[in-house]
Amino acid sequence: MTDRSAPLPRPRSDLTEPPDAVGVQGRPDGLDILRDRMLLQVSAARLGYVKAQLDAGRSGLVLCGDDAVQKARGLRFKEGYAGPLLVDPAVYQVSAATEESPFPYYVEPTLFLDDPLELSLAEQRDAGVTLPMTPTGYIRAEDSDALSAAVTRVRELDDPTVIFAVPVDVSWLRDEESTRQLTAYLRMVKGPKAIMLGGQMDPLGRYAKAVSHLKQLIEELPHAALLRTDLAAFGALAAGATFTAFGASSTYRHIVAPGEKPQTNKKIIVRSPHVLFPDLMAFFLGEKIAKRYGGADDVPVCYCAACDGDLTLDAFSNNRGGLPAAAVAHNVAVLMEWLRTLKATEPGRARQKWWYDRCRTALDQYALINASVRHPRGFDPPEQLKRWALAAPTWISTPQTADADHKR
């Protein structure tokens, strides 16, 4: 799991000491280390579930949780982890950004620092992160005052080694006007921008053009990243994002606005882990997969690096024993396989076509697999997958455009 291409930062005795110099004496700067990677966003408590399957050369870690800084420091300086490492303060989970306080990071001031933003950045640097991330509050729909205040403060820092965390409500992507406004604000920040989308359930499935507008934002915004997400991590990389982060659990695949309770299907009692069904490119409860196949002989055997042909997809039917950990290992192993395939594809149009073809193929598989389990609604595709399958670049000849060209 150690990637020696990324040098270890040196530990510092206090938060007033300047961070290690970057981009000098032949050493890569932090953004170059992160470039073109899909990290895994995970709680510090569940880190052990994902470490074995992490692709050190193509991925990395984004740690969340109250003890994320301490865990990052231990990883870096005690365990010798040298790969890309970020800490997400995740202030947006509990507080919204305001014009008066865009970075509502509540912490006791030190003898040398009393500004919450600067203190958070110093703590992260002291823990050995690749680049520190701003503790931005949740930016609600149409709250341009809060967004403007955050942008202004980051511009005042004038520090290209700081990642500007941008946790915005997905409604910023609902139409052209709001997307252009968001893009215009973020273009004022020269350094990396880590966009995170807020909304219940599947944010990108809420608005018909949200996926297209996300692609537009990524394509028009220099140094754009997409964190705390799901399938969009691959779609954004294909569209040219500098880096992305896939949530290792459903909690870290979107943001629930502060003050709201996460919405769930109240008819479903969760008694099994979420399992990534590779052919369908979606997560389903292991119990559901087991029920749909009902012990049939044609249950798909999984050959990912974690399962290695020893498990079928219906094996994760409950939360007993080591099944939750095995399910997470399976999920990460499949994601890493996809990442290796994406990285082996030439950036630009080839990657965009690869992603579109993969989504289109997965969507077509639902009818076939539902027929095989003799259940017309056995597995329903997530709305976001439909959006990606419909969001083909204009230069790709889809079945619909090919038919239109033939008629002309």
C-alpha positions as semicolon CSV with decimal commas, in nm:
position;residue;x (nm);y (nm);z (nm)
1;M;0,000;0,000;0,000
2;T;0,305;0,227;0,013
3;D;0,364;0,442;-0,294
4;R;0,724;0,559;-0,287
5;S;0,662;0,798;-0,576
6;A;0,515;1,038;-0,320
7;P;0,774;1,159;-0,067
8;L;0,681;1,154;0,299
9;P;0,637;1,500;0,451
10;R;0,845;1,558;0,759
11;P;0,664;1,589;1,093
12;R;0,675;1,933;1,252
13;S;0,705;2,029;1,614
14;D;0,426;2,288;1,614
15;L;0,166;2,443;1,386
16;T;0,363;2,764;1,336
17;E;0,640;2,593;1,142
18;P;0,600;2,635;0,764
19;P;0,498;2,327;0,562
20;D;0,746;2,137;0,351
21;A;0,829;2,312;0,029
22;V;0,657;2,162;-0,273
23;G;0,737;2,166;-0,639
24;V;1,106;2,237;-0,579
25;Q;1,431;2,043;-0,605
26;G;1,274;1,789;-0,837
27;R;0,997;1,690;-0,598
28;P;0,642;1,672;-0,734
29;D;0,396;1,920;-0,586
30;G;0,079;1,799;-0,416
31;L;-0,150;1,858;-0,710
32;D;0,076;1,656;-0,940
33;I;0,064;1,370;-0,689
34;L;-0,317;1,379;-0,692
35;R;-0,354;1,429;-1,065
36;D;-0,566;1,174;-1,256
37;R;-0,634;0,961;-0,946
38;M;-0,958;0,834;-0,801
39;L;-0,919;0,836;-0,424
40;L;-1,135;0,649;-0,175
41;Q;-1,328;0,859;0,075
42;V;-1,365;0,661;0,395
43;S;-1,415;0,705;0,768
44;A;-1,103;0,656;0,977
45;A;-1,284;0,377;1,164
46;R;-1,339;0,172;0,845
47;L;-0,999;0,230;0,691
48;G;-0,893;-0,129;0,759
49;Y;-1,174;-0,254;0,532
50;V;-1,027;-0,089;0,222
51;K;-0,648;-0,080;0,265
52;A;-0,573;-0,423;0,120
53;Q;-0,752;-0,354;-0,210
54;L;-0,634;0,004;-0,264
55;D;-0,434;0,056;-0,585
56;A;-0,137;0,256;-0,458
57;G;-0,034;0,373;-0,803
58;R;-0,374;0,502;-0,912
59;S;-0,571;0,578;-0,597
60;G;-0,526;0,720;-0,246
61;L;-0,727;0,815;0,061
62;V;-0,959;1,088;0,183
63;L;-1,020;1,042;0,555
64;C;-1,335;1,167;0,727
65;G;-1,459;1,163;1,083
66;D;-1,379;1,333;1,412
67;D;-1,045;1,154;1,439
68;A;-0,945;1,191;1,074
69;V;-0,653;1,426;1,146
70;Q;-0,513;1,197;1,415
71;K;-0,556;0,891;1,193
72;A;-0,385;1,066;0,903
73;R;-0,090;1,155;1,125
74;G;-0,058;0,795;1,241
75;L;-0,078;0,663;0,885
76;R;0,186;0,903;0,764
77;F;0,442;0,902;1,041
78;K;0,391;0,573;1,224
79;E;0,273;0,334;0,952
80;G;0,478;0,495;0,675
81;Y;0,193;0,540;0,428
82;A;0,339;0,745;0,142
83;G;0,046;0,758;-0,098
84;P;-0,188;1,050;-0,165
85;L;-0,365;1,142;0,159
86;L;-0,631;1,406;0,225
87;V;-0,842;1,494;0,527
88;D;-1,196;1,621;0,473
89;P;-1,299;1,832;0,775
90;A;-1,663;1,776;0,664
91;V;-1,786;2,086;0,847
92;Y;-2,065;2,098;0,588
93;Q;-2,234;1,806;0,763
94;V;-2,319;2,016;1,068
95;S;-2,306;2,380;0,957
96;A;-2,402;2,584;0,655
97;A;-2,175;2,849;0,512
98;T;-2,290;3,207;0,557
99;E;-2,166;3,540;0,427
100;E;-2,030;3,615;0,774
101;S;-1,883;3,267;0,835
102;P;-1,812;3,063;0,521
103;F;-1,574;2,835;0,715
104;P;-1,758;2,750;1,039
105;Y;-1,478;2,541;1,187
106;Y;-1,516;2,550;1,565
107;V;-1,191;2,479;1,745
108;E;-0,998;2,625;2,036
109;P;-0,743;2,882;1,917
110;T;-0,375;2,820;1,983
111;L;-0,112;3,059;2,110
112;F;-0,007;3,135;1,752
113;L;-0,328;3,089;1,547
114;D;-0,683;3,200;1,615
115;D;-0,832;3,201;1,266
116;P;-1,041;2,881;1,225
117;L;-0,958;2,843;0,856
118;E;-0,585;2,880;0,901
119;L;-0,588;2,657;1,209
120;S;-0,766;2,378;1,021
121;L;-0,518;2,400;0,733
122;A;-0,225;2,396;0,976
123;E;-0,359;2,088;1,157
124;Q;-0,393;1,901;0,830
125;R;-0,045;1,997;0,714
126;D;0,095;1,887;1,047
127;A;-0,070;1,547;0,992
128;G;0,118;1,504;0,663
129;V;-0,163;1,545;0,411
130;T;-0,074;1,580;0,045
131;L;-0,268;1,908;0,035
132;P;-0,490;2,066;0,303
133;M;-0,861;2,123;0,242
134;T;-1,072;2,417;0,356
135;P;-1,339;2,351;0,624
136;T;-1,619;2,500;0,414
137;G;-1,977;2,504;0,538
138;Y;-2,262;2,371;0,328
139;I;-2,348;2,613;0,046
140;R;-2,724;2,606;0,010
141;A;-2,917;2,658;-0,311
142;E;-2,885;3,008;-0,453
143;D;-2,680;3,130;-0,156
144;S;-2,441;3,328;-0,374
145;D;-2,348;3,551;-0,078
146;A;-2,201;3,256;0,114
147;L;-2,027;3,125;-0,200
148;S;-1,883;3,468;-0,275
149;A;-1,756;3,506;0,083
150;A;-1,583;3,166;0,068
151;V;-1,424;3,245;-0,268
152;T;-1,305;3,585;-0,145
153;R;-1,143;3,433;0,165
154;V;-0,963;3,162;-0,035
155;R;-0,838;3,422;-0,283
156;E;-0,699;3,620;0,009
157;L;-0,499;3,315;0,117
158;D;-0,328;3,322;-0,223
159;D;-0,202;2,970;-0,160
160;P;-0,211;2,723;-0,453
161;T;-0,141;2,436;-0,213
162;V;-0,488;2,469;-0,053
163;I;-0,782;2,268;-0,188
164;F;-1,097;2,480;-0,182
165;A;-1,373;2,242;-0,067
166;V;-1,699;2,335;-0,241
167;P;-1,990;2,145;-0,080
168;V;-2,286;2,275;-0,280
169;D;-2,648;2,176;-0,303
170;V;-2,703;1,988;-0,630
171;S;-2,966;2,244;-0,732
172;W;-2,675;2,464;-0,839
173;L;-2,661;2,226;-1,139
174;R;-3,032;2,225;-1,218
175;D;-3,018;2,477;-1,505
176;E;-2,777;2,668;-1,725
177;E;-2,798;2,996;-1,534
178;S;-2,711;2,856;-1,190
179;T;-2,436;2,636;-1,341
180;R;-2,280;2,937;-1,514
181;Q;-2,296;3,134;-1,189
182;L;-2,124;2,855;-0,995
183;T;-1,859;2,822;-1,265
184;A;-1,792;3,196;-1,269
185;Y;-1,738;3,211;-0,894
186;L;-1,511;2,907;-0,886
187;R;-1,299;3,028;-1,177
188;M;-1,188;3,313;-0,948
189;V;-0,991;3,060;-0,741
190;K;-0,667;2,959;-0,912
191;G;-0,592;2,648;-0,706
192;P;-0,774;2,313;-0,691
193;K;-1,148;2,310;-0,625
194;A;-1,305;1,999;-0,468
195;I;-1,673;1,996;-0,557
196;M;-1,906;1,787;-0,338
197;L;-2,276;1,757;-0,412
198;G;-2,553;1,773;-0,155
199;G;-2,901;1,624;-0,173
200;Q;-3,100;1,327;-0,050
201;M;-3,052;0,978;-0,190
202;D;-2,900;1,024;-0,539
203;P;-2,841;1,398;-0,594
204;L;-2,740;1,371;-0,959
205;G;-3,058;1,178;-1,034
206;R;-3,278;1,464;-0,914
207;Y;-3,252;1,697;-1,213
208;A;-3,269;1,596;-1,576
209;K;-2,960;1,798;-1,675
210;A;-2,756;1,771;-1,354
211;V;-2,510;1,521;-1,505
212;S;-2,465;1,728;-1,821
213;H;-2,411;2,042;-1,617
214;L;-2,160;1,863;-1,392
215;K;-1,963;1,761;-1,703
216;Q;-1,982;2,119;-1,826
217;L;-1,854;2,248;-1,491
218;I;-1,563;2,001;-1,491
219;E;-1,469;2,083;-1,849
220;E;-1,476;2,462;-1,799
221;L;-1,316;2,482;-1,455
222;P;-0,935;2,452;-1,425
223;H;-0,815;2,215;-1,150
224;A;-1,165;2,085;-1,078
225;A;-1,204;1,776;-0,859
226;L;-1,513;1,584;-0,753
227;L;-1,518;1,429;-0,406
228;R;-1,763;1,239;-0,187
229;T;-1,939;1,086;-0,484
230;D;-2,024;0,756;-0,657
231;L;-2,038;0,669;-1,028
232;A;-1,972;1,033;-1,101
233;A;-1,612;0,981;-0,985
234;F;-1,546;0,793;-1,310
235;G;-1,759;1,022;-1,524
236;A;-1,574;1,327;-1,391
237;L;-1,231;1,171;-1,454
238;A;-1,339;1,086;-1,807
239;A;-1,449;1,448;-1,851
240;G;-1,108;1,574;-1,741
241;A;-1,133;1,626;-1,364
242;T;-0,794;1,666;-1,196
243;F;-0,886;1,399;-0,940
244;T;-1,193;1,245;-0,778
245;A;-1,293;1,048;-0,468
246;F;-1,541;0,759;-0,454
247;G;-1,720;0,707;-0,122
248;A;-1,636;0,370;0,033
249;S;-1,982;0,364;0,194
250;S;-2,316;0,523;0,105
251;T;-2,260;0,791;0,371
252;Y;-1,964;0,925;0,176
253;R;-2,124;0,925;-0,170
254;H;-2,321;1,245;-0,122
255;I;-2,394;1,513;0,138
256;V;-2,710;1,544;0,341
257;A;-2,767;1,911;0,418
258;P;-2,715;2,008;0,783
259;G;-3,036;1,985;0,981
260;E;-3,187;1,720;0,753
261;K;-3,222;1,351;0,830
262;P;-3,102;1,111;0,559
263;Q;-3,395;0,978;0,359
264;T;-3,419;0,602;0,321
265;N;-3,670;0,352;0,193
266;K;-3,870;0,297;0,511
267;K;-4,000;-0,035;0,378
268;I;-3,651;-0,181;0,374
269;I;-3,477;-0,298;0,690
270;V;-3,103;-0,301;0,628
271;R;-2,977;-0,641;0,740
272;S;-2,695;-0,689;0,492
273;P;-2,412;-0,485;0,338
274;H;-2,437;-0,288;0,016
275;V;-2,277;-0,484;-0,267
276;L;-2,154;-0,352;-0,601
277;F;-2,307;-0,556;-0,884
278;P;-2,040;-0,508;-1,154
279;D;-2,252;-0,583;-1,462
280;L;-2,525;-0,344;-1,344
281;M;-2,286;-0,075;-1,217
282;A;-2,496;-0,021;-0,905
283;F;-2,507;-0,105;-0,537
284;F;-2,775;-0,338;-0,400
285;L;-2,826;-0,488;-0,057
286;G;-2,668;-0,832;-0,043
287;E;-2,992;-0,971;0,095
288;K;-3,179;-0,846;-0,214
289;I;-2,930;-1,008;-0,451
290;A;-2,961;-1,338;-0,259
291;K;-3,342;-1,325;-0,271
292;R;-3,355;-1,243;-0,641
293;Y;-3,136;-1,539;-0,734
294;G;-3,291;-1,768;-0,471
295;G;-3,005;-2,015;-0,468
296;A;-3,013;-2,069;-0,845
297;D;-2,719;-2,226;-1,025
298;D;-2,658;-1,924;-1,245
299;V;-2,562;-1,674;-0,972
300;P;-2,270;-1,466;-1,106
301;V;-1,933;-1,574;-0,969
302;C;-1,713;-1,279;-0,878
303;Y;-1,352;-1,282;-0,998
304;C;-1,246;-0,948;-0,851
305;A;-0,916;-0,938;-0,663
306;A;-1,098;-0,974;-0,328
307;C;-1,337;-1,259;-0,419
308;D;-1,098;-1,436;-0,661
309;G;-1,367;-1,670;-0,792
310;D;-1,442;-1,809;-0,446
311;L;-1,764;-1,613;-0,391
312;T;-2,086;-1,557;-0,582
313;L;-2,269;-1,224;-0,561
314;D;-2,538;-1,372;-0,337
315;A;-2,283;-1,453;-0,065
316;F;-2,323;-1,120;0,120
317;S;-2,674;-1,193;0,245
318;N;-2,637;-1,074;0,605
319;N;-2,420;-0,871;0,841
320;R;-2,285;-1,162;1,039
321;G;-1,918;-1,245;1,084
322;G;-1,680;-1,108;0,827
323;L;-1,936;-1,049;0,551
324;P;-1,953;-0,668;0,588
325;A;-1,575;-0,640;0,560
326;A;-1,572;-0,886;0,268
327;A;-1,841;-0,683;0,089
328;V;-1,641;-0,361;0,124
329;A;-1,328;-0,539;-0,002
330;H;-1,526;-0,668;-0,301
331;N;-1,663;-0,320;-0,374
332;V;-1,320;-0,157;-0,362
333;A;-1,159;-0,432;-0,570
334;V;-1,418;-0,386;-0,846
335;L;-1,373;-0,008;-0,840
336;M;-0,997;-0,048;-0,870
337;E;-1,043;-0,275;-1,173
338;W;-1,256;-0,009;-1,341
339;L;-1,000;0,256;-1,248
340;R;-0,715;0,057;-1,404
341;T;-0,916;0,020;-1,725
342;L;-0,996;0,391;-1,732
343;K;-0,634;0,488;-1,670
344;A;-0,521;0,259;-1,952
345;T;-0,746;0,456;-2,189
346;E;-0,614;0,768;-2,357
347;P;-0,742;1,088;-2,187
348;G;-0,992;1,294;-2,381
349;R;-1,240;1,153;-2,627
350;A;-1,132;0,792;-2,580
351;R;-1,205;0,806;-2,208
352;Q;-1,537;0,981;-2,260
353;K;-1,643;0,714;-2,507
354;W;-1,523;0,438;-2,272
355;W;-1,740;0,579;-1,993
356;Y;-2,045;0,631;-2,214
357;D;-2,017;0,278;-2,360
358;R;-1,981;0,127;-2,012
359;C;-2,291;0,306;-1,881
360;R;-2,491;0,219;-2,192
361;T;-2,391;-0,149;-2,167
362;A;-2,477;-0,164;-1,796
363;L;-2,819;-0,012;-1,858
364;D;-2,888;-0,273;-2,127
365;Q;-2,798;-0,551;-1,883
366;Y;-3,093;-0,480;-1,652
367;A;-3,351;-0,633;-1,887
368;L;-3,132;-0,939;-1,945
369;I;-3,058;-1,003;-1,579
370;N;-3,417;-0,938;-1,472
371;A;-3,525;-1,195;-1,731
372;S;-3,272;-1,444;-1,596
373;V;-3,410;-1,410;-1,239
374;R;-3,768;-1,418;-1,375
375;H;-3,858;-1,086;-1,218
376;P;-3,941;-0,787;-1,445
377;R;-3,841;-0,540;-1,171
378;G;-3,580;-0,756;-1,005
379;F;-3,319;-0,484;-1,022
380;D;-3,397;-0,121;-1,107
381;P;-3,123;0,098;-1,254
382;P;-3,032;0,407;-1,052
383;E;-3,153;0,730;-1,205
384;Q;-2,798;0,862;-1,227
385;L;-2,687;0,571;-1,446
386;K;-2,966;0,659;-1,688
387;R;-2,846;1,020;-1,693
388;W;-2,487;0,917;-1,776
389;A;-2,610;0,679;-2,046
390;L;-2,805;0,964;-2,204
391;A;-2,528;1,224;-2,167
392;A;-2,325;1,115;-2,468
393;P;-2,085;1,378;-2,607
394;T;-2,218;1,531;-2,927
395;W;-1,940;1,372;-3,135
396;I;-2,035;1,016;-3,029
397;S;-2,267;0,836;-3,267
398;T;-2,539;0,688;-3,046
399;P;-2,813;0,454;-3,170
400;Q;-3,048;0,754;-3,170
401;T;-2,817;0,984;-3,368
402;A;-2,719;0,707;-3,607
403;D;-3,087;0,646;-3,683
404;A;-3,144;1,016;-3,741
405;D;-2,843;1,037;-3,973
406;H;-2,973;0,738;-4,170
407;K;-3,314;0,904;-4,218
408;R;-3,150;1,221;-4,343
